[in-house]
Amino acid sequence: MRRSLAVTATASLLATAPALAVLAAPGTAYAEGSAAVQTTAPGVLGIAGSPTPFSVKVSNGNEQDVLGFELSGADLNPALGGLQDATIDLEWQDGNGKWHPVTLKDTGKDKVSGSLPARDFAGETVVQMRVRVAPKAPAGPDDELATFNAHDPSAPKPPDPANPYGHIKLATSLRNAPEADLKSATQDPPKAADTDTVKLGAPTVALVDYPATHVPGGPAKQYKLRIDNPTDSAYPSLSAMLAFDLKTTGNDSKLLKLEASKDGKDWKPVPAMDVPGEMINPLPDPYAIQPRSSVDQLLRMSFTDDAKPGDGVTYLAVDVMEGDEGEPAPIAEFCGERGLFKIVTAEPAPTGAPTPGTPGTPAPDGPTLADTGGDSNTTTLMGIGAALLAAAGGGTAYAMRRRRA
C-alpha cells in the first residue's frame, strides 16, 4: 500500500517570514571569511518517535541566502517503505520559539527536499530544527499497521541486517537564491554545504529472567518486560502487549493468570482481551520513555490446574500510540524475540543453566511452528497492534487480524 508523503504548506511564511533564532550574543563581531554550514544532527533517529531536535550553524552568509535541506534514504526497512511512503516532518524555530513546517517535495527516489525562507545570514546564526520520520498511520482497523519484526523468519529482510532500520543522509546547503525557486536552490552549486548520516532506530522489547517451566496450579513466577529506547528520540506513549500460545492445551485465557506490579509488592491482574481462542494480555498503562533510557515492568504468571503439560510460546510487542488521549491508536509496532516455556507436571532439578530470554542469552530453539502445527506467517506475527486498532475504532469484538508478509 503506497503511502503519500506528508507535506505542509508554508505560503504564509514566504510573505512574512519570522526571524530565525540567533544564538550569538548581541554586539558579537565576526571575522569576514567564506560561508560555512555546520549541522549537528541526531545520532540515531527513532522511527515514529517525537520530533527530534538538531541545529544548523551558518557563518558568513548574505542577506538573501536560502538554507536548504535534502533527506535521502538508504537501506530502509521494508516495513517503513521509501521516504515517499513515509510521513516526514521537518520544522524550524523562529526567534520567538515558535515552530514552522518546512514544505518538502519529492526530488528523486527516496529523496525529498525543502528550504527555509530567504534570510540574512551575515555573521553567525544558529537555526534550531527538528525532524521526525514515521510510517503513515493506518486510517482504520482494516488498514495495514507497519510492523517491524526482525525475529520472524517469514518477514521481509532488511537490506542491511547490521543496520536493520536503515539510515538517512541529511544534506544541508546555503545558496543565494530566492526561496520560491526550489529547483534553483537544489541544483545550483551551494555556497556552503554539510552532509550527515543519521541512523534510524526504534524501541526494543525483551523478556528478562523469563521462567522456562510452569507447573499447573503451582506458584506464580516473576520476570520482567524491558522496553529500551536506544535512540535520540523520545517516545511519549508506548503500549506493550503479551500474547500466549499453548500448543498442547489450546488457548483459553482462563488457564493463565498474569499480574503486573510497579514495586514487586502490589500486584494487579492483567486481564486478557476478549478474543475467543486467543490469549492476548495488553499491559494497562502506557509508557513514556526518554531518549537513551529504558523501563522495566515487573510481571508474574501462573497456570491453573486445567493446563495440560506441553510447550508454550510468549510473543511480545510494543506499539507507538498516537492520537487523542481518550482514543489513541497504534501507528507502528516493534516486536521482540519470543519466549519459550514448558508446562510440566513437576519442576526439573536445578542445573544452573542460563534463564531463557535473559539479555545476552538467546532463548532455546525448542519446537518449531511446523512441529506444533503453527503457521509461521500467522502465529509468529500475532497481530497485537491490530487488536489495538480494533479497540481504537470502537469495535466490541477485538478481532485479531493475522498479518502476512
C-alpha positions as CSV (number, residue, x, y, z in Angstrom):
1,M,0.0,0.0,0.0
2,R,1.6,3.2,-1.1
3,R,1.6,6.0,1.4
4,S,1.7,9.7,0.5
5,L,4.4,12.0,1.7
6,A,3.1,14.2,4.4
7,V,3.9,17.9,3.5
8,T,2.5,21.1,4.9
9,A,2.0,24.3,3.1
10,T,4.0,27.3,4.2
11,A,2.9,30.0,1.8
12,S,2.3,32.5,4.6
13,L,6.0,32.2,5.6
14,L,7.1,33.4,2.2
15,A,5.4,36.7,2.6
16,T,6.0,37.5,6.2
17,A,8.6,35.0,7.5
18,P,9.5,35.3,11.2
19,A,13.1,36.0,12.2
20,L,15.3,33.0,12.8
21,A,16.6,32.2,16.3
22,V,20.0,33.7,16.6
23,L,22.1,32.4,19.5
24,A,25.0,34.8,19.1
25,A,25.4,37.4,21.9
26,P,24.4,41.0,20.9
27,G,27.3,43.0,19.6
28,T,29.5,40.0,18.8
29,A,31.9,40.7,15.9
30,Y,32.6,38.1,13.3
31,A,35.6,38.0,11.0
32,E,35.0,38.1,7.3
33,G,35.5,34.8,5.5
34,S,34.0,32.1,3.4
35,A,30.4,31.0,4.0
36,A,30.1,27.8,6.1
37,V,27.4,25.5,7.2
38,Q,27.7,23.0,10.1
39,T,24.9,20.7,11.1
40,T,24.7,18.9,14.4
41,A,22.4,16.1,13.5
42,P,20.9,13.3,15.7
43,G,23.0,10.2,16.0
44,V,20.0,7.8,16.0
45,L,16.6,9.0,14.9
46,G,13.8,6.9,16.4
47,I,11.1,5.7,13.9
48,A,7.7,7.2,14.9
49,G,9.3,9.0,17.9
50,S,8.7,12.6,18.8
51,P,10.2,15.3,16.7
52,T,13.9,15.2,17.4
53,P,15.9,18.4,17.7
54,F,19.1,19.3,15.9
55,S,20.8,22.5,14.9
56,V,22.5,24.2,11.9
57,K,25.1,26.9,12.3
58,V,25.5,29.3,9.3
59,S,28.5,31.6,9.1
60,N,29.4,34.4,6.8
61,G,26.3,34.3,4.6
62,N,24.4,37.1,2.9
63,E,21.0,38.8,3.5
64,Q,19.2,36.9,0.7
65,D,20.6,33.4,1.3
66,V,18.5,30.3,1.5
67,L,19.1,27.4,3.8
68,G,18.1,24.2,2.1
69,F,17.7,20.6,3.2
70,E,17.7,17.3,1.3
71,L,16.8,14.0,3.0
72,S,17.6,10.8,1.2
73,G,17.0,7.3,2.5
74,A,19.3,4.2,2.2
75,D,18.8,0.6,3.2
76,L,15.4,1.4,4.6
77,N,13.5,-1.3,6.4
78,P,10.7,-2.8,4.1
79,A,8.1,-2.1,6.9
80,L,8.9,1.6,6.6
81,G,8.9,1.7,2.9
82,G,10.6,4.6,1.0
83,L,10.7,8.2,2.1
84,Q,7.9,9.0,-0.3
85,D,5.9,6.3,1.5
86,A,6.5,7.7,5.0
87,T,5.4,10.7,7.0
88,I,8.3,13.2,7.3
89,D,8.1,16.3,9.4
90,L,10.9,18.9,9.2
91,E,10.5,22.1,11.2
92,W,12.5,25.2,12.1
93,Q,12.1,27.6,15.1
94,D,11.9,31.3,14.9
95,G,13.2,33.9,17.4
96,N,10.0,33.7,19.4
97,G,10.3,30.0,20.0
98,K,7.5,29.1,17.5
99,W,7.9,26.1,15.2
100,H,7.2,26.3,11.5
101,P,7.0,23.4,9.0
102,V,9.3,23.1,6.0
103,T,7.5,22.2,2.8
104,L,9.1,19.0,1.4
105,K,8.8,17.9,-2.2
106,D,9.8,14.7,-4.0
107,T,13.1,15.2,-5.8
108,G,14.1,11.6,-6.6
109,K,13.8,8.1,-5.4
110,D,13.8,8.0,-1.6
111,K,14.7,11.7,-1.7
112,V,12.8,14.8,-0.5
113,S,13.9,18.4,-0.4
114,G,12.8,21.7,1.1
115,S,14.2,25.1,2.2
116,L,13.7,27.9,4.7
117,P,12.6,31.4,3.6
118,A,15.4,33.6,2.4
119,R,17.1,35.3,5.4
120,D,20.1,37.5,6.4
121,F,22.8,35.0,7.3
122,A,25.5,37.6,7.8
123,G,27.8,36.9,10.8
124,E,26.9,33.7,12.6
125,T,23.4,32.3,13.0
126,V,22.3,29.0,14.7
127,V,19.0,27.7,13.5
128,Q,17.1,25.2,15.7
129,M,15.5,22.4,13.8
130,R,13.6,19.2,14.5
131,V,12.8,16.2,12.4
132,R,10.5,13.2,12.6
133,V,10.2,10.1,10.3
134,A,7.3,7.6,10.8
135,P,5.2,5.2,8.8
136,K,1.9,6.6,7.7
137,A,-0.7,6.0,10.4
138,P,-3.5,3.5,9.5
139,A,-6.7,5.2,8.7
140,G,-8.7,2.4,10.4
141,P,-8.8,-1.2,11.7
142,D,-8.7,-2.6,8.2
143,D,-5.5,-0.8,7.2
144,E,-2.2,-2.4,7.5
145,L,-0.1,-1.5,10.5
146,A,3.6,-1.0,9.9
147,T,5.2,-4.0,11.8
148,F,8.9,-4.3,12.4
149,N,9.7,-7.9,13.4
150,A,13.3,-9.0,13.0
151,H,12.5,-12.3,14.8
152,D,10.0,-13.6,12.2
153,P,11.7,-15.7,9.5
154,S,8.8,-15.0,7.1
155,A,9.1,-11.2,7.4
156,P,10.8,-9.3,4.6
157,K,14.5,-9.0,5.4
158,P,16.1,-5.5,5.7
159,P,18.8,-4.7,3.1
160,D,21.4,-4.3,5.8
161,P,21.0,-6.8,8.7
162,A,23.7,-5.0,10.7
163,N,21.6,-1.8,10.4
164,P,18.0,-3.2,10.2
165,Y,16.2,0.1,10.0
166,G,18.4,1.9,7.5
167,H,19.7,5.4,7.6
168,I,19.0,8.9,6.2
169,K,21.5,11.3,4.7
170,L,20.8,14.8,5.7
171,A,22.3,17.3,3.3
172,T,22.2,21.0,4.4
173,S,23.2,23.8,2.0
174,L,23.4,27.5,1.7
175,R,22.6,29.2,-1.6
176,N,22.0,32.7,-2.8
177,A,18.7,32.1,-4.5
178,P,15.0,33.1,-4.0
179,E,13.3,30.7,-1.6
180,A,10.4,30.1,-4.1
181,D,12.9,28.9,-6.7
182,L,13.2,25.4,-5.2
183,K,14.6,24.0,-8.4
184,S,17.5,26.5,-8.5
185,A,18.0,26.2,-4.7
186,T,18.6,22.4,-5.0
187,Q,20.5,22.3,-8.3
188,D,22.9,25.3,-8.3
189,P,26.3,24.7,-6.6
190,P,25.9,25.8,-3.0
191,K,28.0,28.5,-1.3
192,A,28.4,26.1,1.7
193,A,27.2,22.6,2.5
194,D,27.3,19.8,5.1
195,T,26.1,16.2,4.9
196,D,25.4,14.0,7.9
197,T,24.4,10.3,8.0
198,V,21.6,9.7,10.5
199,K,21.0,6.2,11.6
200,L,17.3,5.1,12.1
201,G,16.4,3.1,15.2
202,A,13.5,2.0,17.3
203,P,12.5,0.8,20.8
204,T,13.2,-2.7,21.7
205,V,11.2,-5.0,24.0
206,A,12.5,-8.1,25.7
207,L,11.8,-10.7,28.4
208,V,14.3,-10.7,31.3
209,D,14.7,-13.6,33.8
210,Y,11.9,-15.4,31.9
211,P,10.8,-18.7,33.6
212,A,11.4,-21.8,31.4
213,T,8.8,-24.0,33.2
214,H,5.5,-23.8,35.0
215,V,3.5,-26.4,37.0
216,P,-0.3,-26.3,36.6
217,G,-1.7,-25.0,39.9
218,G,1.8,-24.0,41.0
219,P,3.1,-20.7,42.3
220,A,3.4,-17.6,40.1
221,K,6.8,-17.0,38.7
222,Q,8.2,-13.5,38.3
223,Y,10.1,-11.9,35.4
224,K,10.5,-8.5,33.7
225,L,9.4,-6.9,30.5
226,R,12.1,-4.5,29.5
227,I,11.5,-1.6,27.0
228,D,14.6,0.1,25.8
229,N,14.9,3.2,23.8
230,P,18.4,3.3,22.2
231,T,17.6,6.4,20.1
232,D,17.8,10.2,20.4
233,S,14.0,10.5,20.0
234,A,11.5,10.5,22.9
235,Y,8.5,8.1,22.9
236,P,5.7,9.7,25.0
237,S,3.3,6.8,24.6
238,L,4.2,3.2,24.1
239,S,1.8,0.4,24.7
240,A,3.1,-3.1,25.5
241,M,1.3,-6.4,25.0
242,L,1.9,-10.1,25.5
243,A,0.3,-12.9,23.6
244,F,0.5,-16.6,24.7
245,D,0.1,-19.7,22.6
246,L,-0.4,-23.0,24.4
247,K,0.4,-25.7,21.9
248,T,-1.0,-28.7,23.8
249,T,-3.8,-27.3,26.0
250,G,-5.2,-25.0,23.4
251,N,-5.7,-21.3,24.0
252,D,-8.1,-20.3,26.8
253,S,-7.4,-17.1,28.7
254,K,-9.0,-18.7,31.8
255,L,-5.9,-21.0,32.1
256,L,-3.5,-18.2,32.6
257,K,-3.2,-15.6,35.4
258,L,-0.9,-12.7,34.5
259,E,-0.2,-9.9,37.0
260,A,1.8,-6.7,36.9
261,S,3.5,-4.6,39.7
262,K,5.5,-1.4,39.9
263,D,7.2,-2.3,43.2
264,G,7.1,-6.1,43.4
265,K,4.6,-5.8,46.3
266,D,1.3,-4.6,45.0
267,W,0.3,-7.0,42.2
268,K,-2.7,-6.3,39.9
269,P,-4.2,-8.7,37.4
270,V,-3.6,-8.0,33.7
271,P,-6.9,-9.1,32.0
272,A,-6.9,-10.9,28.7
273,M,-8.7,-9.3,25.7
274,D,-11.9,-11.0,24.8
275,V,-10.7,-12.8,21.7
276,P,-12.0,-16.4,21.5
277,G,-9.2,-18.9,21.1
278,E,-6.5,-16.3,21.9
279,M,-4.6,-15.3,24.9
280,I,-3.7,-11.6,24.5
281,N,-2.9,-9.5,27.5
282,P,-2.3,-5.8,27.0
283,L,-0.5,-4.0,29.8
284,P,-2.8,-1.3,31.2
285,D,-0.6,1.7,31.4
286,P,1.3,3.4,28.5
287,Y,5.0,4.0,28.9
288,A,6.8,7.3,28.3
289,I,10.4,6.7,27.6
290,Q,13.0,9.5,27.1
291,P,15.9,9.2,24.7
292,R,18.7,6.7,25.6
293,S,16.7,5.2,28.5
294,S,14.7,2.1,29.4
295,V,12.0,0.9,31.7
296,D,11.3,-2.4,33.4
297,Q,7.8,-3.8,34.1
298,L,7.5,-6.5,36.7
299,L,5.3,-9.4,35.8
300,R,4.4,-12.8,37.1
301,M,2.3,-15.6,35.7
302,S,0.8,-18.9,36.7
303,F,-1.4,-21.6,35.2
304,T,-4.5,-23.3,36.6
305,D,-4.8,-27.0,37.3
306,D,-6.6,-27.4,33.9
307,A,-3.5,-26.5,31.9
308,K,-2.0,-29.6,30.3
309,P,1.7,-30.3,30.1
310,G,3.3,-29.2,26.9
311,D,5.0,-26.4,25.0
312,G,4.1,-22.7,25.1
313,V,5.2,-19.6,23.3
314,T,5.1,-15.9,24.5
315,Y,5.0,-13.2,21.9
316,L,5.7,-9.6,22.8
317,A,5.5,-6.3,21.1
318,V,5.4,-2.6,21.8
319,D,3.3,-0.2,19.9
320,V,3.8,3.6,19.3
321,M,0.4,5.2,20.2
322,E,-0.8,8.5,18.7
323,G,-4.0,10.5,18.7
324,D,-6.5,11.8,21.2
325,E,-5.7,10.9,24.9
326,G,-9.1,9.1,25.2
327,E,-8.7,7.0,22.0
328,P,-5.1,6.7,20.9
329,A,-4.3,4.3,18.1
330,P,-1.1,2.5,17.1
331,I,1.0,3.8,14.2
332,A,3.9,1.4,14.3
333,E,4.6,-1.9,16.0
334,F,8.0,-3.3,17.1
335,C,8.2,-7.0,18.1
336,G,10.6,-8.6,20.5
337,E,12.1,-12.1,20.5
338,R,9.6,-14.7,21.6
339,G,9.9,-16.5,24.9
340,L,9.6,-20.3,25.0
341,F,8.3,-22.2,28.1
342,K,7.0,-25.6,29.1
343,I,4.1,-26.6,31.3
344,V,5.4,-29.6,33.3
345,T,3.9,-31.9,35.9
346,A,6.9,-31.3,38.3
347,E,9.7,-28.8,38.4
348,P,13.0,-30.1,37.0
349,A,16.1,-30.3,39.2
350,P,18.1,-27.0,39.1
351,T,21.0,-27.2,36.7
352,G,22.4,-23.7,36.9
353,A,21.7,-23.2,33.2
354,P,21.1,-19.6,32.0
355,T,17.5,-18.5,32.0
356,P,15.9,-18.3,28.5
357,G,15.0,-14.8,27.5
358,T,17.7,-13.1,29.6
359,P,19.5,-10.4,27.6
360,G,22.7,-11.8,26.2
361,T,21.3,-15.4,26.4
362,P,19.2,-16.3,23.4
363,A,16.1,-18.4,24.2
364,P,16.5,-22.1,23.1
365,D,15.1,-23.1,19.7
366,G,12.6,-25.5,21.2
367,P,9.8,-26.9,18.9
368,T,9.3,-25.3,15.6
369,L,6.0,-24.0,14.5
370,A,5.8,-26.8,12.0
371,D,6.3,-29.3,14.8
372,T,3.5,-27.8,16.8
373,G,1.1,-27.2,14.0
374,G,1.6,-23.4,13.8
375,D,1.7,-21.3,10.7
376,S,4.9,-19.2,10.5
377,N,3.1,-16.5,8.6
378,T,0.3,-16.2,11.1
379,T,1.3,-17.4,14.5
380,T,4.7,-15.6,14.7
381,L,3.1,-12.3,13.8
382,M,0.5,-12.2,16.5
383,G,-1.3,-9.1,15.2
384,I,-1.0,-7.4,18.6
385,G,-1.3,-3.9,17.2
386,A,-4.2,-4.9,15.0
387,A,-6.1,-5.7,18.2
388,L,-5.3,-2.2,19.5
389,L,-6.5,-0.8,16.1
390,A,-9.8,-2.6,16.5
391,A,-10.1,-1.2,20.0
392,A,-9.4,2.3,18.9
393,G,-12.0,2.0,16.2
394,G,-14.6,1.3,18.8
395,G,-15.1,-2.4,18.0
396,T,-16.6,-4.5,20.8
397,A,-15.1,-7.8,19.5
398,Y,-11.3,-7.4,19.4
399,A,-10.8,-9.4,16.2
400,M,-7.1,-10.1,15.9
401,R,-6.0,-9.9,12.3
402,R,-3.1,-12.0,11.2
403,R,-0.6,-10.0,9.2
404,R,1.2,-11.8,6.4
405,A,4.5,-10.8,4.9
